[in-house]
Amino acid sequence: MLLMLDFDGVLHPLEPADELAYWKQLLFGPSFPRFGHLPALAGLLAEFPHVRLVVSSAWQETHSLDELRGLLGSLGPRVVAVTGGLGPTRYAAIAAWLSRTRYAGEWLAVDDDDRGWPDAERHRLVYCDPEAGLDAATLAELRRRLVLLAGRR
């Protein structure tokens, strides 16, 4: 099974949307560290050793596959690929990758970008609020979906 993984807005919240929060962050530093949700995701995925990761983040444009693996710490060895291009939407990039690789197995995506997801594929998206990232409620939803898919194997 594959998990398509975005970084910004998932593993850490996006930059603050309002100007006051932006200036506070600029002056005092971020209140939430980059990749701050990574330990929780790693803990969850420990329950699902068969899940492999495909990086669907824009970080693939500025980092090599090995660098991306390094950023993901203990999850790094699970990264099997990047989607290889962003396309007009995140879903389009994922769909193109699935088509190119002819992957026909189970997959989910965890992302804060839900633009372009067809209704027939929405069950594959675990949506994150970009200002919260992979918070406890979203992590619980991801776990629920992984359990459901694991039961189908």
C-alpha positions as CSV (number, residue, x, y, z in Angstrom):
1,M,0.0,0.0,0.0
2,L,1.2,3.5,-0.8
3,L,0.7,6.8,1.1
4,M,1.2,9.9,-1.0
5,L,2.7,12.4,1.4
6,D,2.7,16.2,1.2
7,F,5.0,18.1,3.6
8,D,3.8,21.8,3.9
9,G,0.4,22.0,5.6
10,V,0.7,18.3,6.7
11,L,4.0,17.6,8.5
12,H,3.9,21.2,9.8
13,P,1.4,24.0,9.4
14,L,1.7,26.4,6.5
15,E,3.1,29.9,7.0
16,P,0.7,32.1,8.9
17,A,-2.1,33.5,6.8
18,D,-2.6,36.8,8.7
19,E,-0.1,39.6,8.8
20,L,0.2,39.8,12.5
21,A,1.0,36.1,12.9
22,Y,3.5,36.4,10.0
23,W,5.4,39.2,11.8
24,K,5.4,37.4,15.1
25,Q,6.8,34.4,13.5
26,L,9.4,36.5,11.7
27,L,10.5,38.2,14.9
28,F,10.2,35.3,17.4
29,G,10.5,32.2,15.2
30,P,7.9,29.7,14.4
31,S,5.7,28.4,17.2
32,F,5.6,25.0,15.5
33,P,8.8,23.4,14.2
34,R,9.1,22.2,10.6
35,F,8.3,18.5,10.4
36,G,6.8,18.8,13.9
37,H,4.1,16.2,13.1
38,L,6.6,13.7,11.8
39,P,7.0,11.8,15.1
40,A,3.3,11.3,15.3
41,L,3.1,10.1,11.7
42,A,6.1,7.7,12.3
43,G,4.3,6.4,15.4
44,L,1.1,5.7,13.5
45,L,2.9,4.1,10.5
46,A,4.7,1.7,12.9
47,E,1.4,-0.1,13.1
48,F,1.4,-0.5,9.3
49,P,4.8,-1.7,8.3
50,H,3.6,-2.6,4.8
51,V,2.9,1.1,3.9
52,R,5.4,2.7,1.6
53,L,5.6,6.5,0.9
54,V,5.6,8.5,-2.3
55,V,6.5,12.1,-1.8
56,S,3.9,14.4,-3.5
57,S,5.3,17.6,-2.0
58,A,6.7,20.6,-3.8
59,W,9.9,19.8,-1.8
60,Q,10.7,17.3,-4.6
61,E,11.6,20.3,-6.8
62,T,14.4,21.4,-4.6
63,H,15.6,18.2,-2.9
64,S,16.9,14.9,-4.2
65,L,15.2,11.7,-3.3
66,D,18.0,10.9,-0.8
67,E,17.6,14.4,0.8
68,L,13.9,13.8,1.1
69,R,14.5,10.5,2.7
70,G,16.9,12.1,5.2
71,L,14.3,14.8,6.1
72,L,11.8,12.1,7.0
73,G,14.1,10.4,9.6
74,S,12.9,6.9,10.5
75,L,10.3,7.0,7.7
76,G,13.0,7.7,5.1
77,P,13.6,4.1,4.1
78,R,9.9,3.7,3.3
79,V,10.1,6.4,0.6
80,V,10.0,4.6,-2.7
81,A,9.5,7.5,-5.1
82,V,8.4,11.0,-5.8
83,T,5.5,11.9,-8.0
84,G,8.0,13.7,-10.3
85,G,6.3,16.9,-11.2
86,L,3.5,18.8,-9.7
87,G,1.0,19.2,-12.5
88,P,-1.8,21.6,-12.4
89,T,-3.1,20.1,-9.2
90,R,-1.7,17.7,-6.6
91,Y,-4.3,15.1,-7.6
92,A,-3.2,15.5,-11.3
93,A,0.4,14.8,-10.3
94,I,-0.5,11.8,-8.3
95,A,-2.8,10.4,-11.0
96,A,0.0,10.9,-13.6
97,W,2.5,9.1,-11.4
98,L,0.0,6.2,-10.9
99,S,-0.5,6.0,-14.6
100,R,3.2,6.1,-15.5
101,T,4.1,3.4,-13.0
102,R,1.0,1.4,-13.6
103,Y,0.5,1.0,-9.9
104,A,-2.8,-0.7,-9.3
105,G,-2.6,-1.4,-5.5
106,E,-4.3,0.4,-2.6
107,W,-3.2,4.0,-1.9
108,L,-4.1,7.1,0.1
109,A,-2.9,10.7,0.0
110,V,-2.5,12.9,3.0
111,D,-2.6,16.5,1.8
112,D,-3.8,20.1,2.5
113,D,-4.6,20.7,-1.1
114,D,-7.9,19.2,-2.2
115,R,-8.3,21.1,-5.5
116,G,-9.0,18.9,-8.5
117,W,-9.9,15.7,-6.6
118,P,-12.7,14.0,-8.5
119,D,-15.6,12.9,-6.3
120,A,-14.9,9.2,-7.2
121,E,-11.4,9.5,-5.7
122,R,-12.1,11.6,-2.6
123,H,-12.2,8.5,-0.4
124,R,-8.4,8.3,-1.0
125,L,-7.7,11.8,0.4
126,V,-7.1,12.4,4.0
127,Y,-7.4,16.2,4.1
128,C,-5.3,18.4,6.5
129,D,-6.2,21.9,7.5
130,P,-3.2,23.8,6.3
131,E,-2.9,25.9,9.4
132,A,-3.0,22.8,11.7
133,G,-1.3,20.1,9.6
134,L,-1.6,16.5,10.7
135,D,-3.2,17.2,14.0
136,A,-4.7,14.6,16.3
137,A,-8.1,14.4,14.6
138,T,-6.6,14.1,11.1
139,L,-4.1,11.5,12.4
140,A,-7.0,9.5,13.8
141,E,-8.8,9.7,10.4
142,L,-5.7,8.5,8.6
143,R,-5.4,5.6,11.0
144,R,-9.1,4.7,10.5
145,R,-8.6,4.7,6.7
146,L,-5.4,2.6,7.0
147,V,-7.2,0.1,9.2
148,L,-10.0,-0.2,6.6
149,L,-7.6,-0.7,3.7
150,A,-5.5,-3.2,5.7
151,G,-8.6,-5.2,6.3
152,R,-9.1,-5.6,2.5
153,R,-5.7,-7.2,2.0
